[in-house]
Amino acid sequence: MLKQIFTRPFIQHLLISDGGLILLIILYNLLSLLIPLVRISLGSALLIFILANLLICGLKATTFWLNQQSQP
């Protein structure tokens, strides 16, 4: 069942979005060295990373479940 929900292309897209999220957090922290912004600590970056992945996987599982319910 999990292979039907989390297909190989979905996992690949998730890894690409995770890489983009990590890159954006690094760029934000580098920018905060030049401009006095609030820096993101490693713990809060990890929390953002985990929450984003849970949200994406939860939405994927929910839409899969709703599509299964609507089919006769």
C-alpha positions as CSV (number, residue, x, y, z in Angstrom):
1,M,0.0,0.0,0.0
2,L,2.8,2.4,0.8
3,K,4.4,1.8,-2.6
4,Q,1.1,2.9,-4.2
5,I,1.0,6.1,-2.1
6,F,4.7,7.1,-2.1
7,T,5.8,6.2,-5.6
8,R,9.4,6.5,-6.9
9,P,8.8,9.8,-8.7
10,F,7.2,11.3,-5.6
11,I,10.2,10.3,-3.5
12,Q,12.5,11.8,-6.1
13,H,10.5,15.1,-6.1
14,L,10.5,15.1,-2.3
15,L,14.3,14.7,-2.2
16,I,14.6,17.6,-4.7
17,S,12.4,19.8,-2.6
18,D,14.4,18.8,0.5
19,G,17.6,19.9,-1.2
20,G,16.0,23.2,-2.2
21,L,14.8,23.7,1.4
22,I,18.3,23.1,2.8
23,L,19.8,25.4,0.2
24,L,17.3,28.2,1.1
25,I,18.0,27.9,4.8
26,I,21.8,28.1,4.1
27,L,21.3,31.1,1.9
28,Y,19.1,32.8,4.4
29,N,21.7,32.3,7.1
30,L,24.4,33.7,4.8
31,L,22.2,36.7,4.1
32,S,21.7,37.2,7.8
33,L,25.4,37.7,8.1
34,L,25.3,40.7,5.8
35,I,22.0,42.2,6.8
36,P,21.0,42.0,10.5
37,L,18.2,39.5,10.3
38,V,17.2,36.8,12.7
39,R,19.4,33.7,12.1
40,I,17.8,30.3,11.9
41,S,19.5,27.9,14.4
42,L,20.2,24.3,13.5
43,G,17.4,23.0,15.7
44,S,14.8,25.3,14.1
45,A,16.1,24.5,10.6
46,L,15.7,20.8,11.4
47,L,12.2,21.4,12.7
48,I,11.2,23.3,9.6
49,F,12.6,20.4,7.5
50,I,10.7,17.8,9.4
51,L,7.4,19.7,9.4
52,A,7.6,20.4,5.7
53,N,8.2,16.7,5.0
54,L,5.4,15.6,7.2
55,L,3.0,18.1,5.6
56,I,3.9,17.0,2.1
57,C,3.6,13.3,2.9
58,G,0.4,13.9,4.8
59,L,-1.2,15.7,1.9
60,K,-0.1,13.0,-0.5
61,A,-1.5,10.2,1.7
62,T,-4.8,12.2,2.3
63,T,-5.4,12.8,-1.4
64,F,-4.6,9.1,-2.2
65,W,-7.1,8.0,0.5
66,L,-9.8,10.5,-0.7
67,N,-9.3,9.2,-4.3
68,Q,-9.7,5.6,-3.1
69,Q,-12.9,6.5,-1.3
70,S,-14.5,8.2,-4.3
71,Q,-14.0,5.3,-6.7
72,P,-16.7,2.7,-6.7
